[in-house]
Amino acid sequence: MTIITLTDCPPKLRGYLSKWLQEINTGVYVGRVSTRVRGELWGRVTENAGSGRATMVYNTNNEQGMDFRVHNTTWEPIDFDGLKLMLRPSPARLAGKQKRMQTRTSSKARGYHMARVMSHTRIKKNEPEPDRLNSYVVVDIETTGLSPDTHEIIEIAAIRVTNGVVSDTFQSLIKPDSPVPREIEQLTGLSTASLANGKYISEVLPEFISFVGNSDIVCHNTAFDMNFIKAACIKCGVPTMENNQIDTLKIARQKITKIRNYKLATLLDYYDIKHEQQHRGLDDCKSTWQLYVKLNEIG
């Protein structure tokens, strides 16, 4: 089941949705469509809504049995340990969102150009074809909070696994636009001062996209990391990543039942995997890689 609600949107958009969904009240559309059609409908909504607001709710295979999409709304969907929650609007978050939407035109153009050029030059012609099952890139980010719309990435890291062996690493600290909250500093050890010499996100994203290339991406709670990366790409004018994604959180939920929760630290303890420094990019990447290997050993 898919439900889309529109507020203050152009009449032509409402007419288009009526071809696929039933309008059961003004601006409320309900129906059953395929995943592909749903994606195309939402794409049409975001492209043609103008200053109007839109929300979509649909069935999906997670614990809640549903997921959300919003456009131009002050309510913000976030992923927290695999659960989708909605943040109510607050003046502080709205002010922060408005500030972050003010991107530099030159940085956007430069980032877009670099991403296009570097993504086409990453793979060398003479490199042997990797074993895709055992070749991928593990990604982890650290952020200033839970919402991709109002919070920032402050560290991004990745390790490339080729034929089951770590063959390359990527790590960068990112200078935030706003001070790092105290609770995040305590959690990660990253402070506003320690990030002062970091790169801007508009510089890091093209380098990161080039490093990943067209490889499968492995994360723990993929939705959290990739939603932040997607939001950063949009803000910086960099093409969003369409790589295949593998989520160790979802795999663990399918294969392990007798465990108190599915946080990364809990699963590492379950498998007795050594974790030197939690909530830091490269260490979390290495731990997620070892967890992924363990999960693949379970039939």
Secondary structure, DSSP 4 states (H G I P E B T S, - for coil): -EEEEEES--HHHHHHHTTTSEEEETTEEEE---HHHHHHHHHHHHHH-TT-EEEEEEE-SSSSSEEEEEES-SSEEEEETTEEEEEPP-HHHHHHHHHHT---HHHHHHHHHHHHHHHHHSS-TTSPPP-GGG-EEEEEEEESSS-TTT--EEEEEEEEEETTEEEEEEEEEB--SSPPPHHHHHHHS--TTTTTTSBPHHHHHHHHHHHHTT--EEESSHHHHHHHHHHHHHHHTPPPP---EEEHHHHHHHH--SSS---HHHHHHHTT---SSTT-HHHHHHHHHHHHHHHHH--
